[in-house]
């Protein structure tokens, strides 16, 4: 077992490398699980957001899916063609286009969510009783690294009411 770091010590390079490796491995496991059901991570992230929040503008979807706008536009075009998402004008600002999950998209998401749950169960099995602590630590790290005001701006854009 690796020695515990003193809270005043800096995180070493190996910890940063391990964090990157774990992130890649987790993404690869999730990608494989979703691919078995005809999806990819970006599609799953997009539909997850839309099912949770309803219609969202493209910039909010891009941030959530961790994609650049040009790539997102192409993916959304394919998802519209596959009847997974719908485009509609924002009722409050007719210049803005919102995308929303279609009924078919919600059905696909249920299958994809089960595939993702299998990956989460695998991680929980590996971490055992430390799974909740790991989630809390990752959340704390994410909040600490977040650009000030980014979350608030995304929330306002997603729900202008």
PyMOL commands that set and color helices and strands:
alter all, ss='L'
color gray80, all
select helices_A, chain A and resi 13-35+41-53+58-65+69-81+103-145+150-158
alter helices_A, ss='H'
color red, helices_A
select strands_A, chain A and resi 56-57+85-89+97-101
alter strands_A, ss='S'
color yellow, strands_A
deselect
rebuild
show_as cartoon
